[in-house]
Amino acid sequence: MARGDLITGNIWEEYSQKVIDRMSNPRFLGEFSEVDAKERKAKLIVADFGSEACGDAVRLYWLVDPKTDKILDARFKSFGCGTAIASSDVMAELTIGKTVDEAMKITNLDVERALRDNPNKPAFPPQKMHCSVMAYDVIVEAASKYKGMNPKSIKNSEIVCECARVTRKEIEDIIKEHNVKTVEELQKYTDAGTYCKSCVRPGGHEERSVYLVDIIEETNKKIKQGEILSKIVTNVFDDMTLLNKIKSIEKVLKEKVSYILEADGGSVELVDVKEVEDNEVEVLIEYKGACSTCNAAVLTLYMIEETLKKELETDKIRVVQV
């Protein structure tokens, strides 16, 4: 998808250069066979994970030294968008050289942070966060295969607070049920982090594989992601994401407007779509051919606007000629 394309005009800048580079030039794309494993005296692990929300899927290949449990090498195949490819590529790289237990400590937040150009700016839009979550989930699948365990038991039985013996799942459930945003809010419902406090955040007297602040951040991102995904699949124009609004407008222009203008030797080009105040959508168009010099250009503009409003069942559209 080219940087200058209409749909990417307002969205492309939300992706880091690292993401863009990994989309086009993944370092660890590929696969391993039993022959490869035998040559390196390793155990081959192949794990799959798919996201029902977006239809993306990733397959992870590990070559693991059975004597040390160390991941000697990793490759992946991704059936999904560019962000899924970039996230999977970094995920595979992060696991190399780690033991399986160490690899299990890699979270989707680690993957996303590794793709940032600026530590304070997300690597991609929030609606693509599920791609990094999928990268984390396939690690759990691979680890469970190597250990001969159920992947759900690996996720759900992870003790976060050793003092209070509180699991990750228990904490995530509390966050979702009570809309928890801070550790202080979390501690209204659980004793997690109220004793030695090592599990609260990095810097305590004992290092942890995961901290309460990270779980709160990650779970809230998943909640927001679910809200965004519900908008992605909606048929109500006013509730759509900007990307889907653009696609819907393009469809109406192509199917309901273009053939009318072409009959008179003209055409219209969609220049940009912007969300402005009060959830209104500003549609910028440019006339081509006979339309560019037509005396009835204002009436045509009105016709286009009314057609879009009617077909998309909204009064939140304003068409502007540029």
SVG drawing of the C-alpha trace seen along z (x, -y; Angstrom):
<svg xmlns="http://www.w3.org/2000/svg" viewBox="-32 -28 56 63">
<polyline fill="none" stroke="black" stroke-width="0.4" points="0.0,0.0 1.6,-3.3 2.2,-6.1 0.3,-8.5 -2.8,-6.4 -6.0,-8.1 -6.8,-5.7 -3.4,-5.8 -3.1,-9.6 -4.3,-10.3 -3.4,-6.9 0.1,-6.0 1.8,-8.5 0.5,-6.4 2.9,-3.6 6.6,-3.7 9.4,-3.4 10.3,-0.1 6.9,1.3 6.9,0.1 10.4,1.7 9.4,5.0 6.2,5.1 8.3,5.0 11.5,6.7 10.8,9.3 14.0,10.8 12.7,14.1 10.0,15.0 10.3,18.7 10.1,22.2 12.1,25.1 11.7,28.8 12.6,32.0 15.7,32.1 16.8,28.7 16.2,29.8 18.2,33.0 21.1,31.1 21.2,28.8 20.4,31.5 17.3,29.6 13.6,30.3 11.3,28.8 8.2,27.0 5.5,25.7 2.7,23.7 -0.3,21.9 -2.5,19.1 -5.4,17.2 -7.4,14.1 -11.1,14.6 -11.5,10.8 -9.6,10.0 -9.0,13.3 -5.2,13.0 -3.1,16.1 0.6,16.8 2.6,20.0 5.8,20.0 8.7,22.4 11.2,23.0 14.4,25.1 14.9,25.8 18.0,27.4 16.4,30.2 19.4,30.2 19.1,26.6 15.6,25.6 17.2,22.8 15.6,21.6 18.4,21.8 16.5,20.2 13.0,19.1 11.0,18.4 7.4,17.5 4.7,17.4 1.9,14.9 -1.4,14.9 -2.5,11.4 -1.9,7.6 1.4,5.8 1.2,5.1 0.8,8.8 3.9,9.5 5.9,6.8 4.8,8.0 5.4,11.6 8.9,10.8 9.9,9.0 8.3,11.7 10.4,14.4 13.5,12.4 12.9,11.7 12.6,15.4 15.9,16.4 18.6,17.2 16.1,17.4 15.0,20.5 11.3,21.5 10.5,20.2 12.2,16.9 10.3,16.6 7.0,17.1 7.7,13.8 7.6,11.9 4.3,10.0 2.5,8.2 3.6,4.9 7.3,6.0 6.6,6.7 4.9,3.3 7.6,1.4 10.3,3.1 8.7,1.6 8.6,-2.0 10.8,-4.7 10.1,-6.9 9.7,-5.4 6.8,-7.7 4.9,-7.1 3.0,-3.9 4.3,-1.9 0.9,-1.5 -2.8,-2.6 -4.7,-1.1 -7.0,0.9 -3.9,2.9 -2.9,3.9 -4.5,7.3 -1.6,8.1 1.0,7.9 -1.4,9.8 -1.5,12.6 2.3,12.7 2.3,13.2 -0.4,15.9 1.5,18.0 4.5,18.0 2.2,19.5 1.1,22.1 4.7,23.0 5.7,23.2 2.8,25.4 3.7,27.8 7.3,28.0 6.2,28.6 3.3,30.8 0.8,28.6 -2.5,27.0 -1.9,23.4 -4.8,22.1 -3.2,23.5 0.0,21.7 -1.9,18.4 -4.3,18.8 -2.2,20.3 0.6,17.8 1.1,16.4 1.7,12.7 1.6,11.9 3.5,14.6 2.5,13.2 -1.3,13.3 -1.1,16.2 -3.1,14.2 -3.0,15.4 -2.9,13.3 -6.4,14.4 -7.9,13.4 -6.3,9.9 -7.5,9.6 -11.0,10.6 -11.1,7.9 -9.8,5.2 -12.5,6.1 -15.3,6.3 -14.5,3.2 -13.0,1.0 -9.7,0.8 -7.2,-1.8 -4.6,-1.9 -2.9,0.4 -4.7,-1.5 -8.1,-0.7 -7.1,2.9 -6.2,3.3 -9.8,2.4 -10.7,5.9 -7.6,8.0 -4.6,8.2 -2.3,8.4 0.7,6.0 -0.2,5.1 2.5,7.0 6.1,7.0 5.0,4.9 7.6,6.5 4.8,7.4 3.5,3.8 6.2,2.4 9.9,2.9 12.3,1.8 11.1,3.9 13.4,6.2 12.5,9.2 12.4,9.1 9.2,10.5 8.3,11.8 5.2,9.5 4.0,6.6 0.6,5.3 1.1,2.1 1.8,4.0 -1.3,6.2 -3.5,3.2 -2.2,1.4 -2.4,4.5 -5.9,5.5 -7.2,2.0 -5.7,2.0 -7.5,5.2 -10.8,3.8 -10.3,0.7 -9.3,2.9 -12.6,4.8 -14.5,1.6 -12.7,0.5 -13.2,3.8 -17.0,3.5 -16.9,0.3 -14.9,1.9 -17.7,4.5 -20.6,2.1 -22.8,1.1 -23.8,-2.2 -21.8,-4.9 -21.6,-7.3 -20.1,-4.5 -17.5,-3.4 -13.8,-4.0 -12.4,-6.6 -10.9,-3.9 -14.3,-2.2 -16.0,-5.6 -13.6,-6.3 -14.3,-2.9 -18.1,-3.4 -17.8,-6.8 -15.7,-5.5 -18.2,-2.7 -21.1,-5.1 -19.2,-7.5 -18.3,-4.6 -21.7,-2.9 -24.1,-5.8 -22.4,-9.0 -19.6,-8.2 -21.8,-6.8 -24.0,-10.0 -21.0,-12.3 -19.4,-10.1 -22.5,-10.3 -21.7,-14.1 -18.0,-13.6 -16.9,-14.4 -15.9,-12.6 -15.2,-13.2 -12.1,-12.3 -12.1,-11.8 -9.2,-13.8 -9.6,-13.3 -12.0,-12.5 -11.7,-14.3 -13.6,-13.9 -14.4,-17.4 -16.5,-18.8 -19.7,-17.1 -18.7,-13.8 -19.3,-15.4 -17.4,-14.0 -15.9,-16.4 -15.6,-14.9 -13.1,-16.8 -13.7,-16.2 -12.2,-17.5 -14.0,-17.6 -12.4,-16.2 -13.2,-16.5 -16.3,-18.4 -17.3,-18.7 -14.4,-21.0 -15.8,-23.8 -19.5,-23.0 -21.7,-25.9 -23.9,-23.5 -21.0,-22.5 -22.7,-23.7 -25.8,-21.7 -23.7,-18.6 -22.0,-19.1 -25.4,-19.2 -26.4,-16.0 -23.3,-14.2 -23.8,-15.3 -27.4,-14.2 -26.6,-10.9 -24.0,-10.1 -26.3,-11.1 -29.1,-8.9 -27.0,-5.8 -25.1,-6.0 -28.1,-6.9 -26.5,-9.9 -26.8,-13.7 -23.2,-14.0 -21.6,-14.4 -20.5,-17.7 -19.0,-17.7 -16.5,-20.3 -15.0,-21.1 -11.2,-21.7"/>
</svg>
